[in-house]
């Protein structure tokens, strides 16, 4: 902020200097033009072409003409200076230089934030913007569809190692007036859920059934099941302590300021593939691995809900899949997904 005001001050100083020079040039040039006309009037009087009274009247008329010309030109320059001053102050407040395209990268408690700033970006555009978000969450399975406990131990999954990563392209739209604290967020997301069973278990597919069993082909290093989804998220966000700013005589919700916000939403998606991956050491202690795509056991469609709580650039969330991850062909104790995570990166443009 201080650097923005310093830049604005330097810009204003340079513009004031330029304005003063232009005013001096206007006065100098127009006085020279006026002198040329009055000299011709004096020559006409000396030659006896006009009377003394006519000389005085004509010189007075020329003087008033150039007074008007000088005042009009100076007023035009002053109007331009006023506009420059207003632009410089606006840019210092909103940090949006009008003559450049500026990118900003910030690394803070909420992760990486990248803002691609456009020319003439107003508070309205800051609210109604597009962004690319990356979220990371710890994933687990619950037995009860209505359970919101992400730490159920009977899931047979490794808590803290099972996780989900989602890359989401989304749009924000303010609902209501420019001061409304309600935001509608929607978009398209690519999501991968990775479930790691407790050692030494691995996922096994046999006769169209999916189940867990102990690995007996050597020393297990890691096993996992990865589900990949394309989802369509929809979320309503509410700023609990809305803060505002004035721009062009109007009040706007200023989403760049630190505010508390909550979000409630839903998502629907389709499973694009499910892969089992196993890494191990055989009896000769040689590293081996294999993977295969699941044909059965995982539901093709996904539907769930999301609740989020954020402050400034930090947003925590919990997601609950209302439809089971696994179907009746999966012989598993828990089949319903749940996630608890954080948004670690945002790219606004």
C-alpha positions in Angstrom: 0.0 0.0 0.0 2.8 2.4 0.9 4.6 1.7 -2.4 1.3 2.4 -4.2 1.0 5.8 -2.6 4.6 6.5 -3.3 4.1 5.7 -6.9 1.0 7.8 -7.0 2.8 10.8 -5.4 5.7 10.5 -7.9 3.2 10.4 -10.8 1.3 13.5 -9.4 4.6 15.4 -9.0 5.6 14.7 -12.6 2.1 15.7 -13.9 2.1 18.9 -11.9 5.4 19.9 -13.4 4.2 19.1 -16.9 1.0 21.1 -16.2 3.0 24.2 -15.1 5.2 24.0 -18.1 2.1 23.8 -20.4 0.5 26.8 -18.8 3.6 28.9 -19.2 3.8 27.9 -22.8 0.2 28.8 -23.4 0.6 32.3 -21.8 3.9 32.9 -23.7 2.6 31.9 -27.1 -0.8 33.7 -26.8 0.9 36.9 -25.6 3.1 36.8 -28.6 0.1 36.3 -30.9 -1.7 39.2 -29.1 1.3 41.5 -29.4 1.4 40.7 -33.2 -2.2 42.0 -33.5 -1.7 45.0 -31.3 1.4 46.0 -33.2 -0.6 46.0 -36.4 -3.2 48.3 -34.7 -0.5 50.7 -33.6 0.9 50.7 -37.2 -2.6 51.5 -38.5 -2.9 54.4 -36.1 0.6 55.7 -36.9 -0.3 55.6 -40.6 -3.5 57.6 -39.9 -5.8 54.8 -40.9 -7.6 54.8 -37.6 -8.3 57.3 -34.9 -7.0 57.2 -31.3 -10.4 56.1 -30.0 -10.5 53.3 -32.6 -6.9 52.3 -31.6 -7.9 52.0 -27.9 -11.1 50.1 -28.7 -9.5 47.6 -31.0 -6.6 46.9 -28.6 -9.1 46.4 -25.8 -11.1 43.9 -28.0 -7.8 42.0 -28.9 -6.9 41.9 -25.2 -10.2 40.4 -24.2 -10.1 37.9 -27.1 -6.7 36.6 -26.0 -7.7 36.6 -22.3 -10.6 34.3 -23.2 -8.3 32.1 -25.4 -5.7 31.8 -22.6 -8.3 31.0 -19.9 -10.0 28.3 -22.1 -6.7 26.6 -22.8 -5.6 26.7 -19.2 -9.1 25.4 -18.1 -8.7 22.5 -20.6 -5.3 21.6 -19.1 -6.7 21.9 -15.6 -9.5 19.4 -16.5 -7.0 17.0 -17.8 -4.9 17.4 -14.6 -8.0 16.7 -12.5 -8.6 13.5 -14.4 -5.0 12.4 -14.0 -5.1 13.2 -10.3 -8.3 11.1 -9.9 -6.8 8.2 -11.9 -3.6 8.3 -9.9 -5.4 8.3 -6.6 -7.7 5.5 -7.7 -4.7 3.4 -8.9 -3.0 3.9 -5.5 -6.1 2.7 -3.7 -7.0 -0.2 -6.0 -3.4 -1.0 -7.1 -4.5 -1.2 -10.7 -2.3 0.9 -13.0 -4.4 2.1 -15.9 -1.6 1.9 -18.5 -0.1 -1.5 -17.6 -1.1 -5.1 -17.1 0.3 -6.1 -13.7 0.5 -9.6 -12.1 0.8 -10.1 -8.4 2.0 -13.2 -6.6 1.5 -13.6 -2.8 2.5 -16.5 -0.6 0.8 -16.4 2.8 -1.1 -18.5 5.4 -3.7 -19.3 2.8 -1.2 -20.7 0.3 -0.2 -19.3 -3.0 -2.3 -16.5 -4.5 -1.8 -15.2 -8.0 -3.7 -12.2 -9.3 -3.6 -11.3 -13.0 -4.8 -7.7 -12.9 -6.5 -6.1 -15.8 -6.7 -2.5 -17.0 -9.4 -0.4 -15.4 -10.4 -3.0 -13.0 -13.1 -1.8 -10.6 -14.3 -3.2 -7.3 -17.2 -4.7 -9.3 -14.8 -6.6 -11.4 -12.9 -7.8 -8.4 -16.1 -9.4 -7.1 -17.4 -10.8 -10.4 -14.2 -12.5 -11.5 -12.9 -15.8 -12.8 -10.3 -17.8 -10.9 -8.5 -21.1 -10.9 -8.3 -22.7 -7.4 -6.4 -25.7 -6.1 -7.6 -27.5 -3.0 -6.1 -30.2 -0.9 -8.0 -32.4 1.6 -7.6 -35.4 3.8 -10.0 -38.1 2.7 -11.6 -41.0 4.5 -14.6 -43.3 4.3 -17.6 -43.5 6.7 -20.1 -46.3 7.3 -23.0 -44.0 7.9 -24.2 -41.8 5.0 -25.0 -39.0 7.4 -21.7 -39.1 9.4 -19.5 -36.0 9.3 -16.6 -37.6 11.2 -13.5 -37.6 9.0 -11.5 -39.7 11.5 -13.5 -43.0 11.5 -10.9 -45.7 12.3 -13.0 -48.7 11.0 -12.7 -47.4 7.4 -9.6 -49.6 6.9 -8.0 -46.5 5.2 -4.8 -44.8 6.4 -6.0 -41.5 7.9 -3.6 -38.7 6.9 -2.3 -40.6 3.9 -5.6 -40.8 2.0 -6.2 -37.5 0.3 -8.0 -35.5 -2.4 -6.7 -32.9 -4.8 -9.1 -30.7 -6.8 -8.3 -28.1 -9.5 -11.4 -25.9 -10.1 -12.1 -23.3 -12.7 -14.9 -21.1 -11.2 -16.7 -17.8 -11.6 -18.0 -15.5 -8.9 -21.1 -13.4 -9.2 -22.4 -11.0 -6.7 -26.1 -11.4 -5.9 -28.2 -8.2 -5.5 -26.7 -4.7 -5.2 -23.0 -3.7 -5.2 -23.1 -3.8 -1.4 -24.6 -7.3 -1.1 -22.6 -9.7 1.0 -23.9 -12.7 -1.0 -21.8 -14.3 -3.7 -22.7 -17.2 -6.1 -19.8 -19.4 -7.2 -20.0 -22.0 -9.9 -17.6 -23.8 -12.2 -16.0 -27.0 -13.4 -13.5 -29.1 -11.4 -11.0 -32.0 -11.9 -10.8 -34.1 -8.7 -8.7 -37.1 -7.8 -9.4 -39.0 -4.6 -6.6 -41.4 -3.4 -7.5 -44.0 -0.8 -4.6 -45.9 0.9 -5.6 -49.0 2.9 -4.0 -49.9 6.1 -0.9 -52.0 5.7 -0.5 -54.8 4.6 -3.9 -54.6 2.8 -4.4 -54.0 -0.9 -7.5 -53.5 -3.1 -8.3 -56.7 -5.1 -10.7 -57.1 -7.9 -12.0 -60.6 -8.5 -15.1 -61.9 -10.2 -16.6 -58.4 -10.5 -16.1 -57.9 -6.8 -13.8 -55.4 -5.1 -12.4 -56.1 -1.6 -9.4 -55.7 0.6 -7.0 -58.5 1.5 -3.5 -58.8 3.0 -0.6 -58.6 0.5 1.4 -61.8 0.3 3.6 -61.4 -2.8 6.4 -59.8 -0.9 7.1 -56.7 1.3 4.5 -54.1 0.6 5.7 -50.5 0.1 2.5 -48.7 -0.8 -1.0 -49.5 -2.2 -3.7 -47.2 -3.3 -6.9 -46.7 -5.2 -7.3 -43.5 -7.2 -10.7 -42.3 -8.4 -10.8 -39.5 -10.9 -13.8 -37.3 -11.3 -15.1 -34.3 -13.3 -17.5 -32.3 -11.1 -19.7 -29.3 -11.4 -19.6 -27.3 -8.1 -22.2 -24.7 -7.0 -21.7 -22.7 -3.8 -23.3 -19.7 -2.0 -20.9 -17.6 0.0 -21.9 -15.0 2.7 -19.5 -12.3 4.1 -20.2 -12.1 7.8 -18.5 -8.7 8.4 -18.8 -7.0 5.0 -16.4 -4.1 4.3 -16.9 -1.5 1.6 -15.1 1.0 -0.5 -16.2 3.9 -2.6 -15.5 4.1 -6.3 -16.8 6.7 -8.7 -19.3 7.9 -6.1 -20.7 4.4 -5.3 -20.3 2.0 -2.4 -19.0 -1.5 -3.3 -18.3 -4.6 -1.3 -14.5 -4.8 -1.3 -13.5 -8.5 -1.5 -9.8 -7.7 -1.2 -10.2 -6.7 2.4 -10.0 -9.4 5.1 -13.4 -10.6 6.1 -15.0 -13.7 7.5 -17.1 -15.7 5.1 -19.0 -19.0 5.1 -20.1 -21.1 2.2 -22.7 -23.7 1.6 -22.8 -25.6 -1.7 -23.2 -28.8 -3.6 -21.4 -30.7 -6.4 -22.3 -33.4 -8.9 -19.8 -35.4 -10.9 -18.9 -38.4 -13.0 -16.2 -40.9 -12.5 -13.8 -41.0 -15.4 -11.5 -43.8 -14.2 -10.5 -45.8 -11.1 -7.0 -47.3 -10.9 -5.4 -49.6 -8.3 -1.7 -49.1 -7.9 0.6 -51.4 -5.8 4.4 -51.0 -5.1 6.3 -53.8 -3.3 9.6 -55.7 -2.9 9.6 -59.3 -3.9 11.3 -62.2 -2.1 14.6 -61.2 -3.6 14.1 -57.7 -2.4 13.7 -56.4 -5.9 11.4 -53.4 -6.4 8.2 -54.3 -8.3 4.9 -52.5 -9.1 1.7 -53.1 -10.9 -1.6 -51.3 -11.6 -4.9 -52.0 -13.2 -8.2 -50.2 -14.0 -11.2 -51.2 -12.0 -14.2 -52.5 -14.0 -16.6 -52.7 -11.1 -17.1 -51.6 -7.5 -17.0 -47.8 -7.9 -20.1 -45.8 -8.6 -20.1 -43.9 -11.9 -21.8 -40.8 -10.5 -21.1 -38.6 -7.5 -23.2 -36.1 -5.6 -22.3 -34.3 -2.3 -22.3 -31.1 -0.2 -19.7 -28.7 0.9 -19.4 -26.3 3.9 -16.6 -23.8 4.0 -15.3 -21.2 6.5 -12.7 -18.6 5.5 -10.9 -15.4 6.6 -9.1 -13.3 4.1 -7.2 -15.6 1.8 -7.5 -18.7 4.0 -10.5 -21.1 3.4 -11.1 -24.4 5.2 -13.8 -26.8 4.0 -15.5 -30.1 4.6 -17.0 -32.1 1.8 -19.5 -35.0 2.3 -20.4 -37.3 -0.6 -24.1 -38.0 -0.2 -23.9 -40.9 -2.7 -21.6 -43.8 -1.8 -18.2 -44.0 -3.5 -18.5 -47.7 -3.8 -21.5 -49.8 -4.9 -22.8 -53.2 -3.9 -20.0 -55.0 -5.8 -17.5 -53.6 -3.3 -17.2 -55.7 -0.1 -15.9 -52.9 2.1 -16.9 -51.9 5.7 -17.2 -48.1 4.8 -18.3 -46.8 1.4 -19.2 -43.1 1.9 -16.6 -40.4 1.2 -15.7 -37.4 3.5 -13.0 -34.8 3.2 -11.5 -32.0 5.3 -9.2 -29.6 3.6 -7.9 -26.2 2.6 -7.6 -24.1 -0.6 -3.9 -23.8 -1.1 -3.7 -21.7 -4.3 -5.9 -19.2 -6.2 -5.2 -17.6 -9.6 -7.6 -14.7 -10.2 -8.0 -13.3 -13.7 
